[in-house]
Amino acid sequence: MKLLLTDAVIIPMADGTDWFRGWLSVADDGTVAALEAGEPPAEVLAEAKADGAEVIDAAGAFVAPGFISAHSHIFTGGMRGMTPGEPLYGWVGEQSTFIAGADVDDIYWFTLHGCLDFLGNGVTSVYNFTDSRVVGKYDPDTDTREIYSIRPEAYLTRQLDAARDAGIRTMNAIRVDTEFQPAAEAFEVFDRAIAHLKSEVPAELDLGASVFGAVQWSATAQAARDEVTAMDAHGIGNQAHFLETSEALEQQREKFQWYEEAGALRPGFLFGHFVHPDEYMARTAAEKGAGMVWQPTSNGRLGSGVADIPLYRELGMPIGVGLDDQSCTDVADPFQNMRIGAYTQRAVNKDAAVVMPREMIRMHTLGSAEALGAHVAERVGSLEVGKFADLLLVDPSAPDTGPVWDVYAHYAFACGLRNLKKVFVGGELVSSEGVSAHPLAAEASRELHARVREVAARSEERSRERLAW
């Protein structure tokens, strides 16, 4: 045994269970060994003592599964506050201009810092869209992308390394960049990235690979067919940014047919955002087994709209929740994300019960794991014997949030990062009182601040060079 938590209000989030006050133990392999109501038996206490396990008296604090962000771009932590009044395409354009100046070492430190930020805020598993090697900028007015250069392959693999080095469980999404280089070469790069994951990332941290769906930004239907080729070759899913914004809406909707005709719509295919589909798209996606991932804070920040969660729930679509970019959520705060999500749904639907607290928590934990696949949900997303002990200690009394009338409502609506005391991944402490336990945390912060300035300067110089052309 490595960890024993006692006198905790445990919120397992496993279906068919309710919260209870009791204890939880973590085995040496980082999985939940036992969780039960009441006080731990004498033999459990004796085992903890014999093994030298850490014993924590939670004193009535909440213990819940770590949050899962099922849609994230982790390299963006140095871009908070960027374009504060722009919708999606203006924001993407500014971000693309900045990141064009990043090199292999920059993207490693940006990603590492972002991962540690997520962990410090209670996000223990993440779907991460890696930044593409392709340097360019999309123009929504002409539906074209100007390409400036293609960075070394290490630009991609070092992002995978950074997530590994941070110790966060990750599903890594990789673009199939066949539009910008010979198709055979693009597929070979994709294949090598998958091989890198398998050889360089420990199995316990690797939640699998995924295609980074990019048809929204593509010029031809061949892009959808190429993504399906990669999906089939590796037996993996795909998450596509789609119908996020009301900008160029008909243009986006036209490309839905590309995915449909390519055979992409299936279990394991996810629409990131999916704010503006018409009825045919929503029903077709659901009938084919596709799901969606909802980004409440990001959609509000960029003025993108409000996803029709009650409809998707009615259609039986898997629904995950993500924190998206640090640069378009500004604070990667899952508690805030839950509140914004539930409250906007209630306001739009004029129904205070349309999304209840337990359902909101579930979507940001077990629901997100299920959306990413059964192989993910059997490992993370809830506190159950045999699953990884990725858990949070959240104290509603420090600072005091008052009496607890309803455990789920209090956890989802009254608690926040100020109440998040400890974060564990596999029973190992990774953050305490908002301070990372990672040995590279201080260095990651220094590197981020220094490198953002350097990248911005290089990006500005490259912009001037392009104007000179």
Buried (B, 14 or more C-beta within 10 A) or exposed (E): BBBBBBBBBBBBBBEEBEBBBBBBBBBEEBBBBBBBEEEBEEEBBEBBEEBEBBBBEBEEBBBBBBBBBBBBBBBBBBBBEBBEEBBBBBBBBBBBBBBBBBBBEBBBBBBBBBBBBBBBBBBBBBBBBBBBBBBBBBEBEEBEBEBEEBBEBBBBBBBBBBBBBBBBBBBBBBBBBBBBBEBEEBBEBBEEBBEBBEEEBEEBBBBBBBBBBBBBBBEEBBBBBBBBBBBEEBEBBBBBBBBBBBBBEEEBBEBBEBBBEBBBBEEBBBBBBBBBBEEEBBBBBBEBBBBBBBBBBBBBBBBBBBBBBBBBBEBEBBBBBBBBBBBBBBBBBBBBBBBBBBBBBBEBBEEEEBBBBBBBBBBBBBBBBBBBBEEBBEBBBBBBEEBBBBBBBBBBEEEEBEEBEBBBBBBBBBBBBBBBBBBBBBBBBBBBEEEBBBEBBEEBBEBBEEBBEEBBEBBEEBBEEEEEE
